[in-house]
C-alpha cells in the first residue's frame, strides 16, 4: 500500500511516519485490497489535527481527529478507520449471507437440500 504524508504548517515527524506505517499495516489485514492511504497532519495553534484517508477499489474511508499532540491525534484517527473498516467488512459478509440464504431455502422446499 502506498502511503502519502503531508504536513500543513508542520513538518511530518519520523515518529508519526513509523506510527502510521505500523497501524496502517495492521489495518491492511482487515482491508486487504486497500491501495492508497493519505495522511495529512496540521498544526493550528495548540491543536494538532490528523486526517487519514484510505482508498480501496470499492470503499473510501476517512477519519479526522484533533488533539494536543500529533501522535495522539494520528493514533485516534487510525483507530476510527479500523472501526469503519471492521463495520464495512461485516456488512459485506452479512450481505453475502443474506444473498445465499434464499437460494438454500428454495432448494430445501423442492426437496434438494
C-alpha positions as CSV (number, residue, x, y, z in Angstrom):
1,X,0.0,0.0,0.0
2,X,1.3,3.4,-0.9
3,X,1.2,6.0,1.9
4,X,1.4,9.7,1.2
5,X,2.3,12.1,4.0
6,X,1.5,15.8,4.0
7,X,2.3,18.3,6.7
8,X,0.3,21.6,6.8
9,X,2.2,24.3,8.7
10,X,4.2,21.5,10.4
11,X,6.9,19.1,9.3
12,X,5.9,15.4,9.4
13,X,8.0,13.9,12.2
14,X,9.6,10.5,11.7
15,X,7.8,9.1,14.8
16,X,4.4,9.9,13.2
17,X,5.5,8.1,10.0
18,X,6.6,5.0,11.9
19,X,3.3,5.0,13.9
20,X,1.2,5.4,10.8
21,X,3.1,2.7,8.9
22,X,2.7,0.3,11.7
23,X,-1.0,1.0,12.3
24,X,-1.9,1.0,8.6
25,X,-0.1,-2.3,8.1
26,X,-2.4,-3.8,10.7
27,X,-5.4,-2.1,9.0
28,X,-4.4,-3.7,5.7
29,X,-5.2,-7.1,7.2
30,X,-8.9,-6.0,7.6
31,X,-9.0,-4.4,4.1
32,X,-6.5,-6.4,2.1
33,X,-7.3,-4.6,-1.2
34,X,-6.5,-1.2,0.1
35,X,-4.3,0.6,-2.5
36,X,-3.5,4.0,-1.2
37,X,-3.5,5.9,2.1
38,X,-3.2,9.7,2.6
39,X,-2.1,11.1,6.0
40,X,-2.4,14.8,6.5
41,X,-1.1,16.4,9.6
42,X,-1.8,20.0,10.5
43,X,-1.0,22.4,13.4
44,X,-3.3,25.2,14.3
45,X,-2.0,26.9,17.4
46,X,-2.0,24.4,20.1
47,X,-4.3,21.9,18.3
48,X,-2.8,19.2,16.2
49,X,-5.0,17.6,13.6
50,X,-4.7,14.3,11.8
51,X,-6.7,13.3,8.7
52,X,-6.3,9.8,7.3
53,X,-7.9,8.7,4.1
54,X,-7.8,5.1,2.9
55,X,-8.6,4.2,-0.7
56,X,-9.6,0.7,-1.9
57,X,-11.4,-0.3,-5.2
58,X,-14.9,-0.4,-3.7
59,X,-14.5,1.7,-0.5
60,X,-13.0,5.0,0.6
61,X,-12.7,5.7,4.4
62,X,-11.8,9.0,6.0
63,X,-11.2,9.9,9.7
64,X,-10.3,13.2,11.2
65,X,-9.1,13.7,14.8
66,X,-7.8,16.7,16.8
67,X,-5.7,16.5,19.8
68,X,-2.8,18.1,21.8
69,X,-0.1,16.0,20.0
70,X,0.3,14.7,16.5
71,X,0.9,11.2,17.7
72,X,-2.3,11.1,19.8
73,X,-4.5,12.6,17.1
74,X,-3.0,10.2,14.5
75,X,-3.5,7.2,16.7
76,X,-7.1,8.2,17.3
77,X,-7.8,8.8,13.6
78,X,-6.4,5.4,12.6
79,X,-8.5,3.7,15.4
80,X,-11.6,5.3,13.9
81,X,-10.5,3.9,10.5
82,X,-10.1,0.5,12.0
83,X,-13.7,0.6,13.3
84,X,-15.0,1.8,10.0
85,X,-13.2,-1.0,8.1
86,X,-14.4,-3.7,10.5
87,X,-18.0,-2.4,10.1
88,X,-17.6,-2.4,6.3
89,X,-16.2,-5.9,6.3
90,X,-19.1,-7.1,8.5
91,X,-21.7,-5.5,6.2
92,X,-20.1,-7.2,3.2
93,X,-20.1,-10.6,4.9
94,X,-23.7,-10.2,6.0
95,X,-24.8,-9.2,2.5
96,X,-23.2,-12.4,1.1
97,X,-25.0,-14.4,3.8
98,X,-28.4,-12.8,3.0
99,X,-27.9,-13.3,-0.7
100,X,-27.1,-17.0,-0.2
101,X,-30.0,-17.7,2.2
102,X,-32.9,-17.5,-0.2
103,X,-31.3,-20.0,-2.6
104,X,-30.9,-22.6,0.1
105,X,-34.4,-22.1,1.3
106,X,-35.8,-22.7,-2.2
107,X,-33.7,-25.8,-2.6
108,X,-35.0,-27.2,0.7
109,X,-38.6,-26.6,-0.4
110,X,-38.0,-28.5,-3.6
111,X,-36.6,-31.4,-1.6
112,X,-32.9,-31.0,-2.7
113,X,-31.3,-30.0,0.5
